[in-house]
Amino acid sequence: MSGNTLPRLQTEDIEDLLIPIVDKSTQNQIIEESNRRMIEAESLRREAETELEAAKHRIEAMSLGEVT
C-alpha cells in the first residue's frame, strides 16, 4: 500500500459533531450579503463578456487594417 492511510469516520463520530446555528438576524445578514455578491458577480460577468466582445471586434478590425 502506498500513500496516506487515514482512519475512516464512523457514523457515531459524525453524530457527535456540534453544528453551530446562528440567530435569525445573523442568518438574514449572511443571506443578504450572499445575494448582493451574486448580483455583483453576475454584473461583473456581463461586463467581462461585453469587454471581451469589444476586444474581439478591435482585433478583427486591426487584422483587416481598419482604423478604429
N, C-alpha and C positions, 0 to 999 in steps of 0.2 A: 504494500500500500504506500502511496506517496501523497504528499500534500498535507494539509491540515486535517486533523481529525478532531471534530468539535462534538461535544455532547449534545444530544437532541433535547429539545424542550418537551416536557411532559405536560399533559393537559392540566394536571394539578398546579404546575408552575404558572401556567397562563391564567388559570382561575384565581390565583393568589395575587396577581398584579393589581396594583391600585391605579385607577384611572381618574385623574382629577377632572372635575366638572366645574367650570366657571359659572358665575352668576349670569342671568339673562342679559343684564346690561352689557357685560363684557362680551358675551356671545354676539349681541347685536352690533357692537363696535367692530368686532372681527369680521362679521358679515358685511358691514358697510364698507370697511377698508378693502376687503376682498373684491367686492363688486366694483369699487372705484378703480382698483388696479386692473381688473379685467376690462373695464371700459377704456382705460388709458392704453392698455396693451393692444386692444383692437384698433384704437385710433392710430397708434404708432405703426401697426401692421399695414393699415391702409395708406398711411403716409409713406412708408417704405415702398409699397407697391407703386405708388404714384411716382416717387423719385426714380425707381428702377425703370419704369416705362419711359420717363423723360430722358434718362441716361441712354437707354437703347435708341431712342429717336435721335439724340445728339450724335451718337457714334455712327448710326446709319447715315445721317446727313454728312458727317465728316468723311466717311468712306466713299460717298458719292461726290465729294468735292463741293457740296452745297455749303453756303455761308449761313450760319445761324446767329 
